[in-house]
Amino acid sequence: MRIGVSGTHGTGKTTLVEALCARLPGHVVADEPYHLLEDEGYEFQYPPSPEDYRALMARSARSLCSPPSPSDTIFDRTPLDYLAYLVAAGADPSEEADHSPLSVAFTHLDLLVITVITAETERLLPATEWPGLRTRMNDALLELVYDDPLRAWTDTPVLELGGPLDGRVDLVLGAAAQLGRREPGTAYTGPSPG
């Protein structure tokens, strides 16, 4: 199963990715696009510029499509994250992302998991940099996920994690199990209760 985890900074994405990898036998974690670009010599501005987010979005799309990536991979961030950061900075999504590469990238995901800001993330997780950007990105991400103005991830099952932090892994595992059991062409209806 190929799972992408998206969300604004400070919502527990990386912790969730590591916990999922520990519980899903044979799964590996794909390097975050930021680290991949850094290793390739890309120099980021601080805070990241729109050009940085565009480079991250393109690198993330390439990561999802890369043949060396095994079929059992968990991605810490997807192209949608960087599009949401661009939108949070005032960009128009249709001017920032070409539909075709994103559509192809999202066909390589079996499940898109969204971590959101909740009362619990605010209470339990460490404070983050750029709180205004963080909130705007969270809102932009949710709008993009459900409106899909580019028609790029419409067929990718989405699981939004707004509940308790300690229940997230089990929700994702439940969704993964349900997706593994569903008949081709049937809709994903979310994890089974209980």
DAQUIJO-V941257 format. One record per backbone hydrogen bond with DSSP energy under -1.0 kcal/mol. NH is the residue of the N-H (numbers start at 1). CO is the residue of the C=O. E is the energy in kcal/mol with one decimal. If there is no record, write none. Layout:
# DAQUIJO-V941257
nh:NH co:CO e:E
nh:NH co:CO e:E
This chain:
# DAQUIJO-V941257
nh:3 co:73 e:-2.3
nh:4 co:111 e:-2.5
nh:5 co:75 e:-2.8
nh:6 co:113 e:-3.2
nh:16 co:12 e:-2.2
nh:17 co:13 e:-2.9
nh:18 co:14 e:-2.5
nh:19 co:15 e:-2.2
nh:20 co:16 e:-2.7
nh:21 co:17 e:-2.3
nh:22 co:18 e:-1.8
nh:23 co:19 e:-1.2
nh:24 co:20 e:-1.8
nh:27 co:24 e:-1.9
nh:28 co:72 e:-2.0
nh:30 co:74 e:-2.5
nh:36 co:32 e:-2.0
nh:37 co:33 e:-2.8
nh:38 co:34 e:-2.3
nh:39 co:35 e:-2.5
nh:40 co:36 e:-1.4
nh:41 co:38 e:-1.7
nh:42 co:37 e:-2.6
nh:53 co:49 e:-2.2
nh:54 co:50 e:-2.3
nh:55 co:51 e:-2.3
nh:56 co:52 e:-2.6
nh:57 co:53 e:-2.5
nh:58 co:54 e:-2.3
nh:59 co:55 e:-2.4
nh:60 co:56 e:-2.6
nh:61 co:57 e:-2.2
nh:62 co:58 e:-2.1
nh:63 co:59 e:-2.2
nh:64 co:60 e:-2.1
nh:65 co:61 e:-1.4
nh:66 co:62 e:-1.1
nh:69 co:66 e:-1.1
nh:74 co:28 e:-2.7
nh:75 co:3 e:-3.2
nh:77 co:5 e:-2.1
nh:77 co:75 e:-1.2
nh:81 co:78 e:-1.4
nh:83 co:79 e:-2.0
nh:84 co:80 e:-2.3
nh:85 co:81 e:-2.0
nh:86 co:82 e:-2.0
nh:87 co:83 e:-2.5
nh:88 co:84 e:-2.5
nh:89 co:85 e:-1.2
nh:90 co:87 e:-1.9
nh:91 co:86 e:-2.3
nh:95 co:92 e:-1.4
nh:97 co:93 e:-1.6
nh:102 co:98 e:-1.3
nh:103 co:99 e:-2.7
nh:104 co:100 e:-2.4
nh:105 co:101 e:-2.4
nh:106 co:102 e:-2.6
nh:107 co:103 e:-1.0
nh:108 co:105 e:-1.5
nh:109 co:106 e:-1.4
nh:110 co:2 e:-2.9
nh:111 co:2 e:-1.4
nh:112 co:157 e:-3.0
nh:113 co:4 e:-3.4
nh:114 co:159 e:-2.8
nh:115 co:6 e:-2.9
nh:116 co:161 e:-1.3
nh:122 co:118 e:-2.0
nh:123 co:119 e:-1.5
nh:124 co:120 e:-2.9
nh:125 co:121 e:-1.8
nh:134 co:130 e:-2.4
nh:135 co:131 e:-2.1
nh:136 co:132 e:-2.4
nh:137 co:133 e:-2.9
nh:138 co:134 e:-2.1
nh:139 co:135 e:-2.3
nh:140 co:136 e:-2.6
nh:141 co:137 e:-3.1
nh:142 co:138 e:-2.1
nh:143 co:139 e:-2.1
nh:144 co:140 e:-2.8
nh:145 co:141 e:-2.9
nh:146 co:142 e:-1.9
nh:147 co:143 e:-2.4
nh:148 co:144 e:-2.7
nh:151 co:148 e:-1.7
nh:156 co:153 e:-1.7
nh:159 co:112 e:-2.7
nh:161 co:114 e:-3.4
nh:167 co:164 e:-1.3
nh:168 co:165 e:-1.3
nh:171 co:167 e:-1.8
nh:172 co:168 e:-2.4
nh:173 co:169 e:-2.8
nh:174 co:170 e:-2.4
nh:175 co:171 e:-2.3
nh:176 co:172 e:-2.8
nh:177 co:173 e:-2.4
nh:178 co:174 e:-2.3
nh:179 co:175 e:-2.6
nh:180 co:176 e:-2.0
nh:181 co:177 e:-1.1
nh:182 co:178 e:-1.3
nh:186 co:183 e:-2.0
